[in-house]
Structures are given as C-alpha cells and as structure tokens.
Amino acid sequence: MTQFDKPRIFAVGGAHLDRRGQSLVPFVPGASNPGIMREEPGGGVFNALRLAVQRGISAEILSVRGGDRNGEIIAAAIQSAGISDGSVVYMDRPTPSYTAILDECGDVVAAIADMELYELVLPRQLTRRKVRDAIAIANAVFCDANLPSEALQRLTALAGERPLFALAISPAKVPRLAPVFARLTCLFMNRREALALTGLGPQAKSAELYQSLRAAGLTGAVVSNGGDAVLAFMHGDAFTISPPAVSEILDVTGAGDALAGGTIAALMRGAPFDAALREGLAASMLTLKVHSASARFSQHEFDSALAQIPEATALT
C-alpha cells in the first residue's frame, strides 16, 4: 500500500517539546527528590498522529513553533515520523513546551504547559487557503483543545461532513470543545476531564457519566480511567473495556494520546468501534512500558498486546 492509498487525516494542534522529570524514590512534595530528566518531541495531536501513522494512516499536521533549536527538533521529528508538515514558524517566538514532574511510579505530580503561541497565532492559520486544500483531500480531521473555542468552531466548519476527532488535553481546556460537541465523531478524554465537563463527583458511575456526557451534546466519546475500565459510546452504543494490568509502568505520558491514535487509525481502516478501541488500548498499553510518549513497536508486539485486551461489555 502506498502513501496515497492510505486513509488520510488532517490534524491541527500541539507539536512541541516535552520535558519530564521523574523521581527515583517515593516522591516527597516540597522537597528535592533525586531523579532523572528527559525531553523529547511531543504534543497531544503529534503523539497520536505518530501512532496512527504506525497503524497504516497517512497524516498531515498544522501546528506552530518558534525559530529556535527546539523548533528545529520538532520539525525533524515530524519529518522522521513520515507526517506531512504544514506548520508555520515564527522566528521571534519560542517553541511551546510541556514540563511534567512524575513520581516514582510514572504518574504525573505536577505539570506546566507553556502554550501561548498556540493561543496567539494558530487560529489565524485556519484562514489560509492551504489549510482548506489540505482538508479537501483528507478523509478525517483531528484536533486538540490547545486551540481557542472560536478556532475549533472554524475548523469544524471547514471539516464539513468528514469525521471529526478531538483530544481534551486537560480539565481546564476541554470546555473549549463544548460548542462543537454535536459535530464530534469522538472526543478522547480521561475521567478527570469528563468529570470537569459534567460536574459529577468522583464517585460517579459509568452509566451516570455516560448519561451526562450525552446530555452535554456528545454523540461519541472515549473516557479512560488509568488502569480501570474505559467507558466508550457512539450513537447510543455504550460499553466498557477493562484493560489488563501492566506489570511495569515506566511513564504514563502519551498513553492517552496513543489510545486516541490507535483507535482513530482502526476506525479509518473500517474497524467497528469496539474493535477499534481494543486496538487503541493495545497501543496505550505498549506506550506505558517505555520512557517515551511515542512508542515504537513491531507488528508482533502489537498483536501480542491486542490479544490481552478483553472484549467490550455493554453498559447497563
């Protein structure tokens, strides 16, 4: 299959530098913790696209970056991933970045997202004819909530009747997507983001969360919950899948992005929603096992992971 035979997705959103410091001992807040620092190209949309390309999808990304060394690193990573780069460079601006502190188990303790460049200049890029032309040859559109709400609405209009996928990014940013909920094919988020949308308490059951998200206007969503059951629904078909325990989690960064990328790729290849989500969960599980937000794996490794993902259980 050539690049031109593959389903094609056009994506708008984050492609920036990820910095992660992980404690090597039980984390103590407010104290100096011995650990290790790592950095690599990342960003929600970019991480998901790299996974989707591995799974047989052709992709183009529209992002923005600065004219600095970090911007050069991001450009090289996009090219290396086999993704068409429609991004714009602002020579007088720094490239956006995300800095996280992880505990000894790889869970995020705190994080800072320096994303002002996305806020300031990414929306205006959607007015370019080049963007309209790129969407015209795409089979689906993908975005994240790093864009302001007005830009998300503009992108939705440009997408027309194409499937439209979105990443929530954070509890603070996911409300930006609310005006386009009815148009989203699937919104990928974690339980904290879903609770922020619905106002439900932490003890809310999956059925309650499903009803509240549907009432908010969503017709399709995937709600991850760490190692607990994932809630998913699309057009009234609601179910859960309980992922297997991962014996050694090295880093949670990018696991949700991999879940989105794997699921979207399978959907675009024609898989049913439940089967597509199982592929997404397999990709997420493999990502948890590496110190990278963008795992690379063989077909054998993926097939082995997929064999461990149980079938969906209908939500009752």
C-alpha positions as CSV (number, residue, x, y, z in Angstrom):
1,M,0.0,0.0,0.0
2,T,1.4,3.4,-1.0
3,Q,1.1,6.7,0.9
4,F,-1.6,7.7,-1.5
5,D,-3.7,4.5,-0.9
6,K,-3.9,5.0,2.8
7,P,-6.8,6.8,4.6
8,R,-5.6,10.4,5.3
9,I,-6.2,12.5,8.3
10,F,-5.5,16.3,8.7
11,A,-4.7,17.4,12.2
12,V,-4.4,20.8,14.0
13,G,-2.9,21.1,17.4
14,G,0.1,20.5,19.6
15,A,3.6,19.6,18.4
16,H,6.1,20.9,21.0
17,L,8.9,19.9,23.4
18,D,8.0,17.6,26.3
19,R,10.2,17.7,29.4
20,R,9.7,15.2,32.1
21,G,11.5,14.8,35.4
22,Q,10.8,11.6,37.3
23,S,11.7,10.8,40.9
24,L,13.7,7.7,41.5
25,V,12.5,7.5,45.1
26,P,9.0,7.8,46.7
27,F,8.1,11.4,45.8
28,V,8.1,14.0,48.6
29,P,6.2,17.3,47.8
30,G,8.1,20.4,48.6
31,A,11.4,18.7,48.7
32,S,14.3,17.9,46.4
33,N,13.8,14.4,45.0
34,P,16.6,12.6,43.3
35,G,15.6,11.7,39.8
36,I,16.2,11.9,36.1
37,M,15.2,14.4,33.4
38,R,14.2,13.5,29.9
39,E,13.0,15.6,26.9
40,E,11.6,14.6,23.5
41,P,9.2,16.0,20.8
42,G,5.6,15.6,22.0
43,G,2.2,17.2,22.0
44,G,-1.2,15.5,22.1
45,V,-2.1,15.7,18.4
46,F,1.5,14.9,17.3
47,N,1.8,11.9,19.7
48,A,-1.5,10.5,18.4
49,L,-0.6,11.0,14.8
50,R,2.8,9.2,15.1
51,L,0.9,6.2,16.5
52,A,-1.8,6.4,13.8
53,V,0.9,6.5,11.0
54,Q,2.4,3.3,12.5
55,R,-1.0,1.8,12.2
56,G,-1.5,2.5,8.5
57,I,-2.8,6.0,8.2
58,S,-1.4,8.9,6.2
59,A,-1.3,12.2,8.1
60,E,-0.6,16.0,7.8
61,I,-0.2,18.3,10.8
62,L,-0.8,22.0,11.2
63,S,0.9,23.4,14.2
64,V,3.1,26.5,15.1
65,R,6.6,26.6,16.5
66,G,9.3,29.1,17.2
67,G,12.5,29.8,15.3
68,D,14.7,28.2,17.9
69,R,16.6,25.0,18.4
70,N,13.5,23.3,19.9
71,G,11.6,24.2,16.8
72,E,14.2,22.5,14.7
73,I,13.9,19.4,16.8
74,I,10.1,19.3,16.3
75,A,10.4,19.8,12.6
76,A,12.9,16.9,12.3
77,A,10.7,14.7,14.4
78,I,7.6,15.4,12.2
79,Q,9.7,14.5,9.1
80,S,11.1,11.4,10.7
81,A,7.6,10.2,11.6
82,G,6.5,10.4,8.0
83,I,3.9,13.1,8.6
84,S,3.4,16.0,6.2
85,D,4.3,19.2,7.9
86,G,2.0,22.2,7.2
87,S,3.2,24.1,10.3
88,V,4.2,27.7,10.5
89,V,7.4,29.0,12.1
90,Y,7.5,32.3,14.0
91,M,11.2,33.3,14.1
92,D,10.8,35.7,17.1
93,R,8.9,33.3,19.3
94,P,9.9,30.4,21.5
95,T,8.5,26.9,20.7
96,P,5.8,25.8,23.1
97,S,6.7,23.3,25.7
98,Y,5.2,21.0,28.4
99,T,7.1,20.2,31.6
100,A,5.9,17.5,33.9
101,I,7.1,16.1,37.3
102,L,6.4,12.4,37.7
103,D,6.5,10.3,40.8
104,E,8.5,7.0,41.2
105,C,5.6,5.1,39.6
106,G,5.5,7.3,36.5
107,D,2.3,9.2,37.4
108,V,2.1,13.0,36.9
109,V,2.5,15.0,40.2
110,A,2.5,18.5,38.6
111,A,2.9,20.0,35.1
112,I,3.3,23.3,33.4
113,A,2.1,23.9,29.8
114,D,3.7,26.9,28.1
115,M,1.4,27.1,25.1
116,E,0.9,30.8,24.5
117,L,2.0,30.6,20.8
118,Y,-0.9,28.2,20.1
119,E,-3.4,30.7,21.6
120,L,-2.0,33.7,19.8
121,V,-1.3,32.5,16.2
122,L,-2.7,29.1,15.5
123,P,-6.3,30.3,14.9
124,R,-5.3,32.6,12.2
125,Q,-3.6,29.8,10.3
126,L,-7.1,28.2,9.7
127,T,-7.9,31.1,7.3
128,R,-5.2,30.1,4.8
129,R,-6.3,28.5,1.5
130,K,-3.6,25.9,2.0
131,V,-5.5,24.6,5.0
132,R,-8.8,24.4,3.1
133,D,-7.0,22.5,0.3
134,A,-5.4,20.0,2.8
135,I,-8.8,19.3,4.4
136,A,-10.3,18.8,1.0
137,I,-8.1,15.7,0.3
138,A,-8.4,14.3,3.9
139,N,-10.8,11.6,4.9
140,A,-11.0,12.8,8.5
141,V,-10.0,15.8,10.7
142,F,-8.4,15.7,14.1
143,C,-7.8,18.5,16.7
144,D,-7.0,19.1,20.3
145,A,-8.2,21.7,22.8
146,N,-5.0,23.7,22.6
147,L,-7.0,25.8,20.1
148,P,-9.3,28.5,21.4
149,S,-13.0,27.7,21.1
150,E,-13.5,30.1,18.1
151,A,-10.8,28.4,16.2
152,L,-12.3,25.0,17.0
153,Q,-15.6,26.1,15.6
154,R,-13.9,27.4,12.4
155,L,-12.2,24.1,12.0
156,T,-15.4,22.2,12.4
157,A,-17.0,24.3,9.6
158,L,-14.0,23.5,7.4
159,A,-14.3,19.8,8.1
160,G,-17.8,19.7,6.6
161,E,-19.2,16.2,6.8
162,R,-15.8,14.5,7.4
163,P,-15.4,12.5,10.7
164,L,-14.0,14.9,13.3
165,F,-12.0,13.6,16.3
166,A,-10.7,15.6,19.2
167,L,-8.4,15.3,22.3
168,A,-9.5,17.0,25.5
169,I,-5.9,17.9,26.6
170,S,-6.8,19.0,30.2
171,P,-9.8,19.7,32.5
172,A,-9.2,23.4,32.0
173,K,-9.2,23.2,28.2
174,V,-11.8,20.6,27.4
175,P,-14.8,23.1,27.8
176,R,-13.5,24.9,24.7
177,L,-14.9,22.0,22.7
178,A,-18.4,22.3,24.0
179,P,-19.8,24.4,21.1
180,V,-18.8,21.6,18.7
181,F,-19.8,18.6,20.8
182,A,-22.7,17.6,18.5
183,R,-20.3,17.5,15.5
184,L,-17.6,15.4,17.1
185,T,-17.3,11.8,15.9
186,C,-15.4,11.0,19.1
187,L,-13.9,13.0,21.9
188,F,-11.0,11.3,23.7
189,M,-10.5,12.3,27.4
190,N,-9.7,11.0,30.8
191,R,-12.1,10.7,33.7
192,R,-10.9,13.9,35.3
193,E,-11.7,15.8,32.1
194,A,-15.1,14.1,31.9
195,L,-16.0,15.0,35.5
196,A,-14.9,18.6,34.8
197,L,-17.3,18.7,31.9
198,T,-20.3,17.2,33.7
199,G,-19.9,18.5,37.2
200,L,-20.3,15.0,38.6
201,G,-18.5,13.9,41.7
202,P,-15.5,11.5,41.8
203,Q,-17.8,8.6,42.8
204,A,-20.0,8.8,39.7
205,K,-20.7,5.5,38.0
206,S,-20.0,4.9,34.3
207,A,-23.8,4.9,33.5
208,E,-24.1,8.4,35.2
209,L,-21.2,9.7,33.3
210,Y,-22.5,8.4,30.0
211,Q,-25.9,10.0,30.5
212,S,-24.3,13.3,31.5
213,L,-22.0,13.4,28.5
214,R,-24.8,12.6,26.2
215,A,-26.9,15.3,27.8
216,A,-24.0,17.7,27.1
217,G,-24.3,17.0,23.4
218,L,-21.7,14.4,22.7
219,T,-22.6,11.6,20.4
220,G,-19.2,9.8,20.7
221,A,-16.5,9.6,23.4
222,V,-13.8,7.5,24.9
223,V,-13.2,8.1,28.7
224,S,-10.0,6.5,30.0
225,N,-9.5,5.9,33.7
226,G,-6.0,4.8,34.4
227,G,-5.9,1.1,34.9
228,D,-9.7,0.9,35.4
229,A,-12.4,0.3,32.8
230,V,-12.6,2.6,29.8
231,L,-16.1,4.0,29.0
232,A,-16.9,4.4,25.3
233,F,-20.0,5.3,23.4
234,M,-21.0,6.3,19.9
235,H,-24.5,7.0,18.6
236,G,-26.2,5.3,21.6
237,D,-24.0,2.2,21.6
238,A,-22.3,2.3,25.0
239,F,-19.8,-0.2,26.5
240,T,-16.8,-0.6,28.8
241,I,-13.5,-2.4,28.3
242,S,-11.3,-3.3,31.3
243,P,-7.6,-3.1,30.3
244,P,-5.3,-5.7,31.7
245,A,-2.9,-4.7,34.4
246,V,0.5,-3.5,33.2
247,S,3.2,-5.1,35.4
248,E,5.8,-2.3,35.0
249,I,4.6,1.2,34.1
250,L,7.6,3.3,33.2
251,D,5.8,6.6,32.2
252,V,2.1,7.5,31.7
253,T,2.9,10.4,29.4
254,G,1.4,9.8,25.9
255,A,-0.7,6.8,26.9
256,G,-3.9,8.7,26.3
257,D,-2.6,10.0,23.0
258,A,-1.7,6.5,21.9
259,L,-5.2,5.4,22.8
260,A,-6.6,8.1,20.6
261,G,-4.2,7.4,17.7
262,G,-4.7,3.7,17.7
263,T,-8.5,3.9,17.9
264,I,-8.7,6.6,15.2
265,A,-6.4,4.6,12.8
266,A,-8.6,1.5,13.2
267,L,-11.8,3.4,12.7
268,M,-10.4,4.9,9.5
269,R,-9.4,1.5,8.3
270,G,-13.0,0.4,8.7
271,A,-13.0,-1.4,12.1
272,P,-16.1,-1.4,14.3
273,F,-15.9,1.0,17.2
274,D,-15.4,-1.7,19.9
275,A,-12.7,-3.4,17.8
276,A,-11.0,0.0,17.1
277,L,-11.0,0.8,20.9
278,R,-9.3,-2.5,21.6
279,E,-6.5,-1.5,19.2
280,G,-6.2,1.8,20.9
281,L,-5.9,0.2,24.3
282,A,-3.2,-2.2,23.0
283,A,-1.2,0.9,21.7
284,S,-1.7,2.6,25.1
285,M,-0.5,-0.4,27.0
286,L,2.7,-0.6,24.9
287,T,3.3,3.1,25.5
288,L,3.1,2.7,29.3
289,K,6.0,0.3,29.1
290,V,8.5,2.8,27.6
291,H,10.1,6.1,28.6
292,S,8.6,7.8,25.6
293,A,5.3,9.5,24.7
294,S,5.6,7.9,21.3
295,A,6.2,4.1,21.5
296,R,7.6,2.2,18.5
297,F,6.7,-1.4,18.3
298,S,6.6,-4.3,15.8
299,Q,3.5,-6.0,14.5
300,H,4.2,-9.0,16.6
301,E,4.4,-6.8,19.8
302,F,1.2,-5.1,18.8
303,D,-0.6,-8.4,18.1
304,S,0.6,-9.8,21.5
305,A,-0.7,-6.7,23.3
306,L,-4.0,-6.8,21.4
307,A,-4.5,-10.5,22.4
308,Q,-4.6,-9.4,26.0
309,I,-7.3,-6.8,25.6
310,P,-10.7,-8.3,26.5
311,E,-13.9,-7.8,24.5
312,A,-16.3,-5.0,25.2
313,T,-19.0,-5.3,27.8
314,A,-22.3,-3.5,27.1
315,L,-23.1,-0.7,29.6
316,T,-26.1,-1.4,31.7
